[in-house]
Amino acid sequence: MIKVDYSKCVLEIRPFSGEELWKVYHLIDKGDRASAETTRIIKVGEDEKSRRKVFMKIIVENIEFDISSEIIRLKGRVLECPEDVEGVKGHYHTLSIGIGDRLILEKQEISPIHEKILNQDVNTRKLVIVAVELGVATIAIVKDYGVVESTMVEQDIVGKNFPERREASMRSFFREVLKVLEDFWVKEKPRIILIGPSIIRDYFLSFLEEERKDIRNSVVGCFHAFGGTISAVNDFLRSGEMKVVAKELKIIDEIEVVEYLFKSIAEEKAVYGVEETWRAIEKGAVDHLIIHVKLASRSRDLLNKLAEMMRLVEAYGGKVTIVSGRHESADKLNSIGGIGALLRYRFY
């Protein structure tokens, strides 16, 4: 839940899921004033201390998102706190914001990038991708904003010259993979996608049928991949098959648009970098502007320039995408300056 007072640039936030928390993470900038309930150790007597919950306001200097625990940590100097809390005001404190916690955020401004993020829908459905090959498997949890956790399982497999021992080692390997998969699956029973070389993949599917039919029934798709590593998972996320089975996840659209940008750059149908993109926008040549969400945090001047870019592109009938997911394609976009644009026509 996010309530916005645009006139005062104040956001009242209570995230209802990890996906909503990720969205909130991208709304917070250095210099914002953040208020939330926190715990402090209070002196109640000469030698006695107690833990007490207090409402505290800080000016944000550092922002972190802990993927594993789904907690935002905001560090900064304390601006306001209860009068009876001694020795805190002016000193550093960290606010931890998790699912269900209330946060009041006072911003210097709500930029067009913030508005785009605020208007993004959040999908809480999850997928587990299991990439499996001979002796190597990766089990990855994929949420709306990307791969949030992955575990690799490796085990030596006996050679073909010893068929009985080979069969036993394969089943032992599959049991180890199943243990990890069970840990991921038992919490929320997400859909499962199985990828890998067809022989090993189908063998593992048969193993699931024998050992855990309930988990087998959660498998919504089986697709070819060349390996069982995290690289195979990332390759599959970029594939057309992933778009078919998980089209509702925002990460899929982000990956698709960034990969198409790189293809178009190679074909000289796109530009990248702040200056080249600005030149294309001034010429009215940009059909689709693509910006990494963290680019705007580099400086106030850059934020203002990006806001003007977005305004002009949309005024000319173009589209703007803010990439905020946690995936390999977002990293690739950052590697070329965090910004690029698909062109209507070549202007050079």
Stockholm file with secondary structure:
# STOCKHOLM 1.0

chainA/1-348         MIKVDYSKCVLEIRPFSGEELWKVYHLIDKGDRASAETTRIIKVGEDEKSRRKVFMKIIVENIEFDISSEIIRLKGRVLECPEDVEGVKGHYHTLSIGIGDRLILEKQEISPIHEKILNQDVNTRKLVIVAVELGVATIAIVKDYGVVESTMVEQDIVGKNFPERREASMRSFFREVLKVLEDFWVKEKPRIILIGPSIIRDYFLSFLEEERKDIRNSVVGCFHAFGGTISAVNDFLRSGEMKVVAKELKIIDEIEVVEYLFKSIAEEKAVYGVEETWRAIEKGAVDHLIIHVKLASRSRDLLNKLAEMMRLVEAYGGKVTIVSGRHESADKLNSIGGIGALLRYRFY
#=GR chainA/1-348 SS CEEEETTTTEEEECCCSHHHHHHHHTTCCTTCEEEEEEEEEEECSSSCEEEEEEEEEEEEEEEEEETTTTEEEEEEEEEECCTTSTTCTTSEEEEEECTTCCEEEECSCCCHHHHHHHTCCCCCCCEEEEEEETTEEEEEEEETTEEEEEEEEECCCCCTTSHHHHHHHHHHHHHHHHHHHHHHHHHHCCEEEEEECHHHHHHHHHHHHHHCHHHHTTEEEEEECSCSSHHHHHHHHTSHHHHHHCTTCHHHHHHHHHHHHHHHHHTTSEEESHHHHHHHHHTTCEEEEEEEGGGGGGCHHHHHHHHHHHHHHHHTTCEEEEECCBSHHHHHHHHTTSEEEEESSCCC
#=GC SS_cons         CEEEETTTTEEEECCCSHHHHHHHHTTCCTTCEEEEEEEEEEECSSSCEEEEEEEEEEEEEEEEEETTTTEEEEEEEEEECCTTSTTCTTSEEEEEECTTCCEEEECSCCCHHHHHHHTCCCCCCCEEEEEEETTEEEEEEEETTEEEEEEEEECCCCCTTSHHHHHHHHHHHHHHHHHHHHHHHHHHCCEEEEEECHHHHHHHHHHHHHHCHHHHTTEEEEEECSCSSHHHHHHHHTSHHHHHHCTTCHHHHHHHHHHHHHHHHHTTSEEESHHHHHHHHHTTCEEEEEEEGGGGGGCHHHHHHHHHHHHHHHHTTCEEEEECCBSHHHHHHHHTTSEEEEESSCCC
//
